[in-house]
């Protein structure tokens, strides 16, 4: 069960994941979370960093699909200037929608990857599908009790990952050193 919660790699931010990194791993379709992965909750539209990163992926022939557990209005506004495939209310970690999208696009799961900021929704979904699962720290976390509790549950998983893959993680950034 534990392996479902282990990301395959941790990055300090989304744009550290380069087209080269993905292409070298045969990735042609990247599912990505939006909130706290690409933008904080309160930022309605993508900033220049997000746009530039998405452009670089497109140039490399990598299809990006937004997968959000948030509601459709949020995603529609964020995606208005981008025009990517975007799915709201995805209910990650359920994976039915991901399978359906990959099938529709005729891209095998072996050529898919997933990016997100939460272990128990994003990473769990990616690992259940058996695809490359990449994690970034939340850009700006909600401070509700529920979110703080969730983050506390993530810590031992991340610590374990850091121990097993010291070269795959910027420890100081993630602040999970012993
Ligand atoms: Mg998120």
Backbone and ligand atoms as CSV (ligand in chain L), in Angstrom:
chain,resi,resn,atom,element,x,y,z
A,1,UNK,N,N,0.833,-1.220,0.000
A,1,UNK,CA,C,0.000,0.000,0.000
A,1,UNK,C,C,0.850,1.245,0.000
A,2,UNK,N,N,1.963,1.173,0.759
A,2,UNK,CA,C,2.806,2.359,0.913
A,2,UNK,C,C,3.329,2.888,-0.411
A,3,UNK,N,N,3.591,1.979,-1.330
A,3,UNK,CA,C,4.190,2.425,-2.589
A,3,UNK,C,C,3.259,3.376,-3.341
A,4,UNK,N,N,1.975,3.311,-3.064
A,4,UNK,CA,C,1.028,4.194,-3.737
A,4,UNK,C,C,1.194,5.651,-3.315
A,5,UNK,N,N,1.875,5.850,-2.195
A,5,UNK,CA,C,2.017,7.213,-1.694
A,5,UNK,C,C,3.409,7.779,-1.932
A,6,UNK,N,N,4.236,7.026,-2.617
A,6,UNK,CA,C,5.597,7.501,-2.866
A,6,UNK,C,C,5.690,8.161,-4.235
A,7,UNK,N,N,5.948,9.466,-4.266
A,7,UNK,CA,C,6.158,10.094,-5.572
A,7,UNK,C,C,7.412,9.517,-6.226
A,8,UNK,N,N,7.510,9.633,-7.524
A,8,UNK,CA,C,8.714,9.154,-8.216
A,8,UNK,C,C,9.817,10.196,-8.196
A,9,UNK,N,N,9.443,11.462,-8.096
A,9,UNK,CA,C,10.444,12.525,-7.982
A,9,UNK,C,C,9.798,13.768,-7.393
A,10,UNK,N,N,10.607,14.514,-6.672
A,10,UNK,CA,C,10.147,15.770,-6.080
A,10,UNK,C,C,10.914,16.910,-6.734
A,11,UNK,N,N,10.209,17.963,-7.050
A,11,UNK,CA,C,10.831,19.153,-7.625
A,11,UNK,C,C,10.467,20.355,-6.770
A,12,UNK,N,N,11.332,21.367,-6.805
A,12,UNK,CA,C,11.036,22.541,-5.977
A,12,UNK,C,C,9.956,23.418,-6.608
A,13,UNK,N,N,9.776,23.326,-7.926
A,13,UNK,CA,C,8.638,24.010,-8.545
A,13,UNK,C,C,8.340,23.361,-9.897
A,14,UNK,N,N,7.157,23.647,-10.420
A,14,UNK,CA,C,6.717,22.971,-11.655
A,14,UNK,C,C,7.687,23.192,-12.804
A,15,UNK,N,N,8.270,24.411,-12.894
A,15,UNK,CA,C,9.095,24.674,-14.074
A,15,UNK,C,C,10.512,24.112,-13.973
A,16,UNK,N,N,10.774,23.392,-12.895
A,16,UNK,CA,C,12.016,22.613,-12.835
A,16,UNK,C,C,11.849,21.301,-13.624
A,17,UNK,N,N,10.612,20.999,-13.959
A,17,UNK,CA,C,10.342,19.798,-14.756
A,17,UNK,C,C,10.424,20.209,-16.220
A,18,UNK,N,N,11.531,19.892,-16.832
A,18,UNK,CA,C,11.777,20.394,-18.189
A,18,UNK,C,C,11.208,19.443,-19.247
A,19,UNK,N,N,10.979,19.979,-20.440
A,19,UNK,CA,C,10.564,19.113,-21.548
A,19,UNK,C,C,11.561,17.971,-21.752
A,20,UNK,N,N,12.858,18.287,-21.534
A,20,UNK,CA,C,13.901,17.265,-21.709
A,20,UNK,C,C,13.702,16.114,-20.708
A,21,UNK,N,N,13.462,16.502,-19.442
A,21,UNK,CA,C,13.254,15.488,-18.398
A,21,UNK,C,C,12.106,14.552,-18.789
A,22,UNK,N,N,11.022,15.143,-19.259
A,22,UNK,CA,C,9.846,14.342,-19.601
A,22,UNK,C,C,10.092,13.517,-20.862
A,23,UNK,N,N,10.682,14.142,-21.867
A,23,UNK,CA,C,10.919,13.428,-23.131
A,23,UNK,C,C,11.851,12.248,-22.928
A,24,UNK,N,N,12.864,12.445,-22.110
A,24,UNK,CA,C,13.806,11.349,-21.845
A,24,UNK,C,C,13.113,10.152,-21.203
A,25,UNK,N,N,12.005,10.418,-20.550
A,25,UNK,CA,C,11.264,9.332,-19.905
A,25,UNK,C,C,10.073,8.881,-20.740
A,26,UNK,N,N,10.052,9.327,-21.971
A,26,UNK,CA,C,9.014,8.882,-22.904
A,26,UNK,C,C,7.645,9.469,-22.650
A,27,UNK,N,N,7.599,10.587,-21.918
A,27,UNK,CA,C,6.294,11.171,-21.575
A,27,UNK,C,C,5.760,12.018,-22.733
A,28,UNK,N,N,4.546,11.692,-23.157
A,28,UNK,CA,C,3.881,12.471,-24.209
A,28,UNK,C,C,2.637,13.172,-23.706
A,29,UNK,N,N,2.171,12.736,-22.549
A,29,UNK,CA,C,0.964,13.353,-21.958
A,29,UNK,C,C,1.212,13.601,-20.471
A,30,UNK,N,N,1.091,14.860,-20.077
A,30,UNK,CA,C,1.269,15.207,-18.673
A,30,UNK,C,C,-0.059,15.682,-18.087
A,31,UNK,N,N,-0.550,14.919,-17.122
A,31,UNK,CA,C,-1.708,15.364,-16.357
A,31,UNK,C,C,-1.182,16.274,-15.262
A,32,UNK,N,N,-1.732,17.453,-15.138
A,32,UNK,CA,C,-1.269,18.282,-14.029
A,32,UNK,C,C,-2.408,18.895,-13.230
A,33,UNK,N,N,-2.178,18.909,-11.941
A,33,UNK,CA,C,-3.046,19.607,-11.009
A,33,UNK,C,C,-2.836,21.118,-11.232
A,34,UNK,N,N,-3.758,21.935,-10.785
A,34,UNK,CA,C,-3.632,23.387,-10.959
A,34,UNK,C,C,-3.374,24.079,-9.613
A,35,UNK,N,N,-4.320,23.948,-8.694
A,35,UNK,CA,C,-4.237,24.684,-7.430
A,35,UNK,C,C,-3.038,24.272,-6.601
A,36,UNK,N,N,-2.224,25.256,-6.293
A,36,UNK,CA,C,-1.040,25.061,-5.461
A,36,UNK,C,C,0.075,24.286,-6.148
A,37,UNK,N,N,-0.189,23.821,-7.359
A,37,UNK,CA,C,0.862,23.179,-8.152
A,37,UNK,C,C,1.382,24.179,-9.173
A,38,UNK,N,N,0.454,24.816,-9.899
A,38,UNK,CA,C,0.833,25.825,-10.902
A,38,UNK,C,C,0.535,27.245,-10.435
A,39,UNK,N,N,-0.414,27.377,-9.538
A,39,UNK,CA,C,-0.811,28.710,-9.069
A,39,UNK,C,C,-1.459,28.604,-7.698
A,40,UNK,N,N,-1.307,29.638,-6.882
A,40,UNK,CA,C,-2.031,29.612,-5.604
A,40,UNK,C,C,-3.542,29.741,-5.847
A,41,UNK,N,N,-4.309,29.308,-4.874
A,41,UNK,CA,C,-5.773,29.315,-5.009
A,41,UNK,C,C,-6.315,30.668,-5.466
A,42,UNK,N,N,-5.701,31.735,-4.930
A,42,UNK,CA,C,-6.328,33.038,-5.156
A,42,UNK,C,C,-5.911,33.687,-6.472
A,43,UNK,N,N,-5.042,33.038,-7.221
A,43,UNK,CA,C,-4.634,33.607,-8.506
A,43,UNK,C,C,-5.536,33.034,-9.603
A,44,UNK,N,N,-6.423,33.856,-10.161
A,44,UNK,CA,C,-7.412,33.299,-11.095
A,44,UNK,C,C,-6.830,32.903,-12.448
A,45,UNK,N,N,-5.773,33.615,-12.871
A,45,UNK,CA,C,-5.243,33.350,-14.214
A,45,UNK,C,C,-3.776,32.929,-14.147
A,46,UNK,N,N,-3.313,32.205,-15.179
A,46,UNK,CA,C,-1.914,31.768,-15.160
A,46,UNK,C,C,-0.960,32.946,-15.297
A,47,UNK,N,N,0.154,32.903,-14.592
A,47,UNK,CA,C,1.137,33.977,-14.741
A,47,UNK,C,C,2.107,33.626,-15.874
A,48,UNK,N,N,3.089,34.497,-16.093
A,48,UNK,CA,C,4.004,34.302,-17.230
A,48,UNK,C,C,4.835,33.032,-17.100
A,49,UNK,N,N,5.197,32.691,-15.867
A,49,UNK,CA,C,6.005,31.476,-15.672
A,49,UNK,C,C,5.233,30.239,-16.116
A,50,UNK,N,N,3.974,30.207,-15.735
A,50,UNK,CA,C,3.141,29.059,-16.108
A,50,UNK,C,C,2.986,29.004,-17.625
A,51,UNK,N,N,2.687,30.155,-18.217
A,51,UNK,CA,C,2.472,30.205,-19.658
A,51,UNK,C,C,3.732,29.779,-20.416
A,52,UNK,N,N,4.884,30.296,-19.967
A,52,UNK,CA,C,6.145,29.966,-20.640
A,52,UNK,C,C,6.443,28.474,-20.520
A,53,UNK,N,N,6.186,27.936,-19.341
A,53,UNK,CA,C,6.449,26.501,-19.127
A,53,UNK,C,C,5.532,25.646,-20.000
A,54,UNK,N,N,4.267,26.026,-20.050
A,54,UNK,CA,C,3.320,25.260,-20.873
A,54,UNK,C,C,3.702,25.349,-22.351
A,55,UNK,N,N,4.157,26.530,-22.777
A,55,UNK,CA,C,4.596,26.694,-24.172
A,55,UNK,C,C,5.771,25.777,-24.482
A,56,UNK,N,N,6.709,25.683,-23.512
A,56,UNK,CA,C,7.900,24.866,-23.757
A,56,UNK,C,C,7.525,23.384,-23.886
A,57,UNK,N,N,6.520,22.962,-23.124
A,57,UNK,CA,C,6.082,21.566,-23.214
A,57,UNK,C,C,5.397,21.316,-24.558
A,58,UNK,N,N,4.593,22.285,-24.944
A,58,UNK,CA,C,3.881,22.155,-26.226
A,58,UNK,C,C,4.877,22.050,-27.387
A,59,UNK,N,N,5.897,22.891,-27.332
A,59,UNK,CA,C,6.924,22.868,-28.381
A,59,UNK,C,C,7.613,21.518,-28.465
A,60,UNK,N,N,7.730,20.865,-27.311
A,60,UNK,CA,C,8.390,19.553,-27.273
A,60,UNK,C,C,7.415,18.425,-27.625
A,61,UNK,N,N,6.197,18.797,-27.973
A,61,UNK,CA,C,5.221,17.784,-28.378
A,61,UNK,C,C,4.570,17.062,-27.209
A,62,UNK,N,N,4.636,17.671,-26.037
A,62,UNK,CA,C,4.022,17.050,-24.857
A,62,UNK,C,C,2.643,17.677,-24.617
A,63,UNK,N,N,1.634,16.842,-24.600
A,63,UNK,CA,C,0.271,17.308,-24.358
A,63,UNK,C,C,0.053,17.490,-22.858
A,64,UNK,N,N,-0.526,18.617,-22.489
A,64,UNK,CA,C,-0.813,18.858,-21.071
A,64,UNK,C,C,-2.328,18.872,-20.857
A,65,UNK,N,N,-2.755,18.174,-19.839
A,65,UNK,CA,C,-4.177,18.136,-19.481
A,65,UNK,C,C,-4.309,18.585,-18.028
A,66,UNK,N,N,-5.168,19.566,-17.792
A,66,UNK,CA,C,-5.421,20.001,-16.415
A,66,UNK,C,C,-6.422,19.059,-15.756
A,67,UNK,N,N,-6.062,18.607,-14.578
A,67,UNK,CA,C,-6.952,17.737,-13.802
A,67,UNK,C,C,-7.115,18.354,-12.428
A,68,UNK,N,N,-8.261,18.920,-12.169
A,68,UNK,CA,C,-8.432,19.619,-10.904
A,68,UNK,C,C,-9.567,19.011,-10.100
A,69,UNK,N,N,-9.392,18.970,-8.803
A,69,UNK,CA,C,-10.505,18.569,-7.938
A,69,UNK,C,C,-11.383,19.773,-7.617
A,70,UNK,N,N,-10.949,20.930,-8.075
A,70,UNK,CA,C,-11.705,22.158,-7.829
A,70,UNK,C,C,-12.891,22.252,-8.810
A,71,UNK,N,N,-13.728,23.265,-8.603
A,71,UNK,CA,C,-14.946,23.391,-9.420
A,71,UNK,C,C,-14.666,23.985,-10.803
A,72,UNK,N,N,-15.626,23.868,-11.679
A,72,UNK,CA,C,-15.411,24.204,-13.087
A,72,UNK,C,C,-15.157,25.688,-13.350
A,73,UNK,N,N,-15.754,26.590,-12.556
A,73,UNK,CA,C,-15.551,28.021,-12.799
A,73,UNK,C,C,-14.079,28.384,-12.632
A,74,UNK,N,N,-13.471,27.910,-11.582
A,74,UNK,CA,C,-12.069,28.185,-11.304
A,74,UNK,C,C,-11.215,27.732,-12.494
A,75,UNK,N,N,-11.442,26.537,-12.927
A,75,UNK,CA,C,-10.624,25.975,-13.989
A,75,UNK,C,C,-10.885,26.680,-15.325
A,76,UNK,N,N,-12.125,27.015,-15.600
A,76,UNK,CA,C,-12.468,27.678,-16.864
A,76,UNK,C,C,-11.772,29.033,-16.969
A,77,UNK,N,N,-11.751,29.773,-15.876
A,77,UNK,CA,C,-11.099,31.090,-15.891
A,77,UNK,C,C,-9.588,30.918,-16.052
A,78,UNK,N,N,-9.025,29.978,-15.330
A,78,UNK,CA,C,-7.580,29.743,-15.408
A,78,UNK,C,C,-7.173,29.317,-16.818
A,79,UNK,N,N,-8.027,28.533,-17.446
A,79,UNK,CA,C,-7.686,27.945,-18.744
A,79,UNK,C,C,-8.126,28.808,-19.929
A,80,UNK,N,N,-8.822,29.902,-19.676
A,80,UNK,CA,C,-9.424,30.692,-20.764
A,80,UNK,C,C,-8.398,31.117,-21.807
A,81,UNK,N,N,-7.245,31.610,-21.366
A,81,UNK,CA,C,-6.257,32.097,-22.329
A,81,UNK,C,C,-5.367,30.957,-22.849
A,82,UNK,N,N,-5.455,29.794,-22.235
A,82,UNK,CA,C,-4.579,28.682,-22.602
A,82,UNK,C,C,-5.245,27.711,-23.571
A,83,UNK,N,N,-6.515,27.456,-23.317
A,83,UNK,CA,C,-7.268,26.563,-24.195
A,83,UNK,C,C,-6.813,25.113,-24.174
A,84,UNK,N,N,-6.330,24.659,-23.038
A,84,UNK,CA,C,-5.921,23.255,-22.935
A,84,UNK,C,C,-7.121,22.388,-22.565
A,85,UNK,N,N,-6.931,21.090,-22.646
A,85,UNK,CA,C,-7.964,20.193,-22.140
A,85,UNK,C,C,-7.975,20.319,-20.625
A,86,UNK,N,N,-9.138,20.534,-20.066
A,86,UNK,CA,C,-9.199,20.800,-18.630
A,86,UNK,C,C,-10.407,20.098,-18.017
A,87,UNK,N,N,-10.155,19.368,-16.952
A,87,UNK,CA,C,-11.215,18.614,-16.281
A,87,UNK,C,C,-11.307,19.044,-14.819
A,88,UNK,N,N,-12.476,19.479,-14.434
A,88,UNK,CA,C,-12.685,19.890,-13.044
A,88,UNK,C,C,-13.404,18.773,-12.283
A,89,UNK,N,N,-13.527,18.939,-10.975
A,89,UNK,CA,C,-14.214,17.950,-10.130
A,89,UNK,C,C,-13.748,16.522,-10.426
A,90,UNK,N,N,-12.448,16.347,-10.543
A,90,UNK,CA,C,-11.903,15.039,-10.976
A,90,UNK,C,C,-11.951,13.955,-9.918
A,91,UNK,N,N,-12.114,14.379,-8.687
A,91,UNK,CA,C,-12.187,13.406,-7.583
A,91,UNK,C,C,-10.939,12.519,-7.506
A,92,UNK,N,N,-9.759,13.116,-7.783
A,92,UNK,CA,C,-8.533,12.352,-7.536
A,92,UNK,C,C,-8.547,11.956,-6.059
A,93,UNK,N,N,-8.171,10.793,-5.634
A,93,UNK,CA,C,-7.353,9.812,-6.361
A,93,UNK,C,C,-8.106,8.828,-7.258
A,94,UNK,N,N,-9.372,9.059,-7.567
A,94,UNK,CA,C,-10.023,8.136,-8.497
A,94,UNK,C,C,-9.416,8.326,-9.882
A,95,UNK,N,N,-9.297,7.234,-10.614
A,95,UNK,CA,C,-8.475,7.310,-11.821
A,95,UNK,C,C,-9.244,7.048,-13.113
A,96,UNK,N,N,-10.560,6.865,-12.985
A,96,UNK,CA,C,-11.358,6.583,-14.182
A,96,UNK,C,C,-11.176,7.633,-15.264
A,97,UNK,N,N,-11.208,8.896,-14.862
A,97,UNK,CA,C,-11.131,9.994,-15.833
A,97,UNK,C,C,-9.760,10.001,-16.532
A,98,UNK,N,N,-8.715,9.694,-15.793
A,98,UNK,CA,C,-7.369,9.691,-16.392
A,98,UNK,C,C,-7.250,8.607,-17.461
A,99,UNK,N,N,-7.784,7.444,-17.133
A,99,UNK,CA,C,-7.749,6.331,-18.096
A,99,UNK,C,C,-8.503,6.704,-19.371
A,100,UNK,N,N,-9.652,7.332,-19.153
A,100,UNK,CA,C,-10.516,7.695,-20.287
A,100,UNK,C,C,-9.810,8.706,-21.204
A,101,UNK,N,N,-9.180,9.689,-20.588
A,101,UNK,CA,C,-8.503,10.733,-21.368
A,101,UNK,C,C,-7.349,10.127,-22.185
A,102,UNK,N,N,-6.548,9.291,-21.526
A,102,UNK,CA,C,-5.399,8.678,-22.219
A,102,UNK,C,C,-5.889,7.831,-23.395
A,103,UNK,N,N,-6.983,7.126,-23.164
A,103,UNK,CA,C,-7.528,6.271,-24.224
A,103,UNK,C,C,-8.029,7.119,-25.390
A,104,UNK,N,N,-8.754,8.191,-25.065
A,104,UNK,CA,C,-9.275,9.080,-26.111
A,104,UNK,C,C,-8.151,9.684,-26.948
A,105,UNK,N,N,-7.068,10.000,-26.289
A,105,UNK,CA,C,-5.933,10.610,-26.988
A,105,UNK,C,C,-5.007,9.569,-27.617
A,106,UNK,N,N,-5.365,8.315,-27.404
A,106,UNK,CA,C,-4.585,7.193,-27.942
A,106,UNK,C,C,-3.116,7.265,-27.516
A,107,UNK,N,N,-2.940,7.611,-26.267
A,107,UNK,CA,C,-1.592,7.629,-25.693
A,107,UNK,C,C,-1.533,6.556,-24.614
A,108,UNK,N,N,-0.592,5.605,-24.725
A,108,UNK,CA,C,-0.530,4.547,-23.713
A,108,UNK,C,C,-0.152,5.111,-22.348
A,109,UNK,N,N,-0.602,4.445,-21.313
A,109,UNK,CA,C,-0.298,4.933,-19.964
A,109,UNK,C,C,1.206,5.007,-19.717
A,110,UNK,N,N,1.951,4.171,-20.395
A,110,UNK,CA,C,3.413,4.195,-20.223
A,110,UNK,C,C,4.021,5.512,-20.709
A,111,UNK,N,N,3.246,6.280,-21.492
A,111,UNK,CA,C,3.742,7.571,-21.987
A,111,UNK,C,C,3.044,8.733,-21.277
A,112,UNK,N,N,2.442,8.440,-20.115
A,112,UNK,CA,C,1.751,9.477,-19.339
A,112,UNK,C,C,2.504,9.750,-18.036
A,113,UNK,N,N,2.361,10.961,-17.543
A,113,UNK,CA,C,2.906,11.314,-16.232
A,113,UNK,C,C,1.903,12.218,-15.533
A,114,UNK,N,N,2.093,12.369,-14.239
A,114,UNK,CA,C,1.176,13.206,-13.470
A,114,UNK,C,C,1.965,14.113,-12.531
A,115,UNK,N,N,1.495,15.329,-12.398
A,115,UNK,CA,C,2.148,16.303,-11.515
A,115,UNK,C,C,1.131,16.879,-10.540
A,116,UNK,N,N,1.534,16.960,-9.270
A,116,UNK,CA,C,0.628,17.540,-8.288
A,116,UNK,C,C,1.343,17.901,-7.005
A,117,UNK,N,N,0.614,18.498,-6.077
A,117,UNK,CA,C,1.227,18.940,-4.813
A,117,UNK,C,C,0.723,18.151,-3.613
A,118,UNK,N,N,-0.145,17.175,-3.842
A,118,UNK,CA,C,-0.683,16.433,-2.694
A,118,UNK,C,C,-0.530,14.932,-2.872
A,119,UNK,N,N,-0.048,14.303,-1.837
A,119,UNK,CA,C,0.164,12.854,-1.911
A,119,UNK,C,C,-1.154,12.097,-1.990
A,120,UNK,N,N,-2.108,12.496,-1.158
A,120,UNK,CA,C,-3.304,11.662,-1.022
A,120,UNK,C,C,-4.384,11.934,-2.068
A,121,UNK,N,N,-4.101,12.811,-2.993
A,121,UNK,CA,C,-5.003,12.957,-4.152
A,121,UNK,C,C,-4.187,12.729,-5.424
A,122,UNK,N,N,-3.266,13.660,-5.712
A,122,UNK,CA,C,-2.521,13.616,-6.970
A,122,UNK,C,C,-1.632,12.378,-7.088
A,123,UNK,N,N,-0.706,12.269,-6.144
A,123,UNK,CA,C,0.299,11.202,-6.255
A,123,UNK,C,C,-0.357,9.828,-6.170
A,124,UNK,N,N,-1.311,9.711,-5.288
A,124,UNK,CA,C,-2.032,8.439,-5.168
A,124,UNK,C,C,-2.665,8.054,-6.511
A,125,UNK,N,N,-3.280,9.014,-7.168
A,125,UNK,CA,C,-3.904,8.733,-8.475
A,125,UNK,C,C,-2.848,8.262,-9.474
A,126,UNK,N,N,-1.729,8.982,-9.532
A,126,UNK,CA,C,-0.678,8.620,-10.482
A,126,UNK,C,C,-0.121,7.239,-10.221
A,127,UNK,N,N,0.101,6.939,-8.946
A,127,UNK,CA,C,0.687,5.652,-8.601
A,127,UNK,C,C,-0.305,4.506,-8.825
A,128,UNK,N,N,-1.562,4.779,-8.610
A,128,UNK,CA,C,-2.561,3.735,-8.878
A,128,UNK,C,C,-2.575,3.372,-10.356
A,129,UNK,N,N,-2.361,4.399,-11.185
A,129,UNK,CA,C,-2.315,4.158,-12.629
A,129,UNK,C,C,-0.976,3.562,-13.058
A,130,UNK,N,N,0.017,3.668,-12.188
A,130,UNK,CA,C,1.341,3.157,-12.517
A,130,UNK,C,C,2.113,4.078,-13.431
A,131,UNK,N,N,1.796,5.364,-13.397
A,131,UNK,CA,C,2.508,6.308,-14.264
A,131,UNK,C,C,3.490,7.148,-13.443
A,132,UNK,N,N,4.426,7.764,-14.141
A,132,UNK,CA,C,5.425,8.613,-13.490
A,132,UNK,C,C,4.704,9.709,-12.702
A,133,UNK,N,N,4.972,9.769,-11.388
A,133,UNK,CA,C,4.216,10.675,-10.521
A,133,UNK,C,C,5.156,11.695,-9.885
A,134,UNK,N,N,4.997,12.934,-10.265
A,134,UNK,CA,C,5.920,14.008,-9.885
A,134,UNK,C,C,5.235,14.945,-8.909
A,135,UNK,N,N,6.008,15.387,-7.924
A,135,UNK,CA,C,5.408,16.206,-6.873
A,135,UNK,C,C,6.180,17.505,-6.677
A,136,UNK,N,N,5.436,18.560,-6.448
A,136,UNK,CA,C,6.022,19.844,-6.054
A,136,UNK,C,C,5.419,20.247,-4.718
A,137,UNK,N,N,6.112,21.081,-3.948
A,137,UNK,CA,C,5.494,21.539,-2.699
A,137,UNK,C,C,4.357,22.506,-3.028
A,138,UNK,N,N,3.354,22.580,-2.173
A,138,UNK,CA,C,2.256,23.522,-2.414
A,138,UNK,C,C,2.786,24.954,-2.485
A,139,UNK,N,N,2.330,25.714,-3.456
A,139,UNK,CA,C,2.802,27.087,-3.619
A,139,UNK,C,C,2.429,27.922,-2.395
A,140,UNK,N,N,1.206,27.803,-2.015
A,140,UNK,CA,C,0.765,28.537,-0.830
A,140,UNK,C,C,-0.387,27.756,-0.220
A,141,UNK,N,N,-0.089,27.125,0.884
A,141,UNK,CA,C,-1.069,26.197,1.445
A,141,UNK,C,C,-2.235,26.900,2.113
A,142,UNK,N,N,-3.364,26.247,2.056
A,142,UNK,CA,C,-4.485,26.711,2.879
A,142,UNK,C,C,-4.116,26.442,4.329
A,143,UNK,N,N,-4.569,27.255,5.220
A,143,UNK,CA,C,-4.171,27.063,6.616
A,143,UNK,C,C,-5.287,26.486,7.469
A,144,UNK,N,N,-6.285,25.915,6.812
A,144,UNK,CA,C,-7.357,25.302,7.591
A,144,UNK,C,C,-6.813,24.074,8.334
A,145,UNK,N,N,-7.520,23.703,9.360
A,145,UNK,CA,C,-7.117,22.561,10.167
A,145,UNK,C,C,-7.023,21.298,9.325
A,146,UNK,N,N,-7.985,21.137,8.430
A,146,UNK,CA,C,-8.048,19.964,7.569
A,146,UNK,C,C,-6.783,19.856,6.721
A,147,UNK,N,N,-6.373,20.961,6.132
A,147,UNK,CA,C,-5.181,20.953,5.281
A,147,UNK,C,C,-3.919,20.719,6.090
A,148,UNK,N,N,-3.873,21.330,7.267
A,148,UNK,CA,C,-2.679,21.142,8.099
A,148,UNK,C,C,-2.552,19.672,8.508
A,149,UNK,N,N,-3.685,19.054,8.790
A,149,UNK,CA,C,-3.667,17.646,9.177
A,149,UNK,C,C,-3.195,16.778,8.017
A,150,UNK,N,N,-3.675,17.111,6.830
A,150,UNK,CA,C,-3.269,16.344,5.646
A,150,UNK,C,C,-1.771,16.454,5.421
A,151,UNK,N,N,-1.240,17.655,5.585
A,151,UNK,CA,C,0.197,17.854,5.369
A,151,UNK,C,C,1.021,17.093,6.397
A,152,UNK,N,N,0.488,17.013,7.605
A,152,UNK,CA,C,1.212,16.274,8.642
A,152,UNK,C,C,1.290,14.790,8.283
A,153,UNK,N,N,0.227,14.293,7.692
A,153,UNK,CA,C,0.218,12.889,7.291
A,153,UNK,C,C,1.200,12.636,6.151
A,154,UNK,N,N,1.449,13.667,5.357
A,154,UNK,CA,C,2.364,13.502,4.219
A,154,UNK,C,C,3.827,13.435,4.657
A,155,UNK,N,N,4.132,14.065,5.769
A,155,UNK,CA,C,5.538,14.209,6.156
A,155,UNK,C,C,6.329,12.902,6.266
A,156,UNK,N,N,5.798,11.886,6.969
A,156,UNK,CA,C,6.583,10.641,7.042
A,156,UNK,C,C,6.828,10.019,5.675
A,157,UNK,N,N,5.875,10.159,4.788
A,157,UNK,CA,C,6.047,9.599,3.438
A,157,UNK,C,C,7.189,10.313,2.731
A,158,UNK,N,N,7.203,11.626,2.849
A,158,UNK,CA,C,8.248,12.411,2.191
A,158,UNK,C,C,9.616,12.149,2.806
A,159,UNK,N,N,9.633,11.973,4.103
A,159,UNK,CA,C,10.900,11.679,4.770
A,159,UNK,C,C,11.474,10.367,4.258
A,160,UNK,N,N,10.596,9.402,4.120
A,160,UNK,CA,C,11.026,8.100,3.633
A,160,UNK,C,C,11.562,8.226,2.212
A,161,UNK,N,N,10.877,8.993,1.417
A,161,UNK,CA,C,11.322,9.199,0.040
A,161,UNK,C,C,12.707,9.843,0.031
A,162,UNK,N,N,12.881,10.842,0.867
A,162,UNK,CA,C,14.156,11.564,0.899
A,162,UNK,C,C,15.308,10.641,1.277
A,163,UNK,N,N,15.040,9.739,2.177
A,163,UNK,CA,C,16.069,8.795,2.598
A,163,UNK,C,C,16.450,7.850,1.469
A,164,UNK,N,N,15.441,7.398,0.757
A,164,UNK,CA,C,15.679,6.419,-0.305
A,164,UNK,C,C,16.252,7.068,-1.566
A,165,UNK,N,N,15.934,8.336,-1.772
A,165,UNK,CA,C,16.353,9.011,-3.015
A,165,UNK,C,C,16.978,10.365,-2.714
A,166,UNK,N,N,18.097,10.381,-2.008
A,166,UNK,CA,C,18.660,11.672,-1.607
A,166,UNK,C,C,19.046,12.563,-2.789
A,167,UNK,N,N,19.262,11.950,-3.941
A,167,UNK,CA,C,19.659,12.745,-5.101
A,167,UNK,C,C,18.458,13.285,-5.876
A,168,UNK,N,N,17.278,12.884,-5.503
A,168,UNK,CA,C,16.095,13.305,-6.240
A,168,UNK,C,C,15.353,14.440,-5.536
A,169,UNK,N,N,15.983,15.023,-4.556
A,169,UNK,CA,C,15.211,15.964,-3.760
A,169,UNK,C,C,16.106,17.081,-3.228
A,170,UNK,N,N,15.575,18.256,-3.267
A,170,UNK,CA,C,16.263,19.396,-2.688
A,170,UNK,C,C,15.826,19.478,-1.224
A,171,UNK,N,N,16.621,18.844,-0.359
A,171,UNK,CA,C,16.187,18.659,1.027
A,171,UNK,C,C,15.934,19.969,1.759
A,172,UNK,N,N,16.807,20.928,1.512
A,172,UNK,CA,C,16.638,22.180,2.236
A,172,UNK,C,C,15.330,22.850,1.847
A,173,UNK,N,N,14.989,22.734,0.558
A,173,UNK,CA,C,13.757,23.359,0.117
A,173,UNK,C,C,12.535,22.681,0.738
A,174,UNK,N,N,12.591,21.362,0.783
A,174,UNK,CA,C,11.422,20.636,1.286
A,174,UNK,C,C,11.370,20.622,2.803
A,175,UNK,N,N,12.458,21.005,3.424
A,175,UNK,CA,C,12.493,21.095,4.887
A,175,UNK,C,C,12.056,19.806,5.568
A,176,UNK,N,N,12.560,18.684,5.054
A,176,UNK,CA,C,12.149,17.436,5.684
A,176,UNK,C,C,13.355,16.661,6.198
A,177,UNK,N,N,14.454,17.373,6.343
A,177,UNK,CA,C,15.639,16.733,6.923
A,177,UNK,C,C,15.355,16.377,8.374
A,178,UNK,N,N,16.003,15.310,8.815
A,178,UNK,CA,C,15.822,14.905,10.208
A,178,UNK,C,C,16.226,16.029,11.154
L,1,MG,MG,MG,-3.334,20.976,-5.594
